[in-house]
Amino acid sequence: MKAAEIRNYTDEELRKLLEEKKKQLMDLRFQHAMGQLRNTAQISELRRDIARIKTILRERELGVRR
């Protein structure tokens, strides 16, 4: 997910998306621990998406505009 795409969401949508991504990450970590995950790169992609969402939410809190 690109930062430009994420910026199109409202704050409430971003919070819901953040919770969804966190659940997906937990599921992927569980699959990885069980040896069922084929594409381990998905974990780092999800972590980056979560970081992007958190960054944009924080920018909005501080009133930073891009």
ChimeraX attribute file (.defattr): number of C-alpha atoms within 10 A of each C-alpha:
attribute: neighborCount
match mode: 1-to-1
recipient: residues
	/A:1	12
	/A:2	10
	/A:3	12
	/A:4	10
	/A:5	8
	/A:6	17
	/A:7	16
	/A:8	10
	/A:9	13
	/A:10	10
	/A:11	15
	/A:12	10
	/A:13	11
	/A:14	19
	/A:15	15
	/A:16	11
	/A:17	17
	/A:18	18
	/A:19	12
	/A:20	13
	/A:21	17
	/A:22	16
	/A:23	12
	/A:24	15
	/A:25	19
	/A:26	13
	/A:27	14
	/A:28	19
	/A:29	17
	/A:30	13
	/A:31	14
	/A:32	15
	/A:33	10
	/A:34	9
	/A:35	9
	/A:36	12
	/A:37	16
	/A:38	9
	/A:39	9
	/A:40	13
	/A:41	9
	/A:42	15
	/A:43	18
	/A:44	11
	/A:45	13
	/A:46	17
	/A:47	14
	/A:48	14
	/A:49	20
	/A:50	20
	/A:51	13
	/A:52	18
	/A:53	24
	/A:54	15
	/A:55	13
	/A:56	20
	/A:57	19
	/A:58	12
	/A:59	13
	/A:60	14
	/A:61	10
	/A:62	9
	/A:63	9
	/A:64	9
	/A:65	7
	/A:66	8
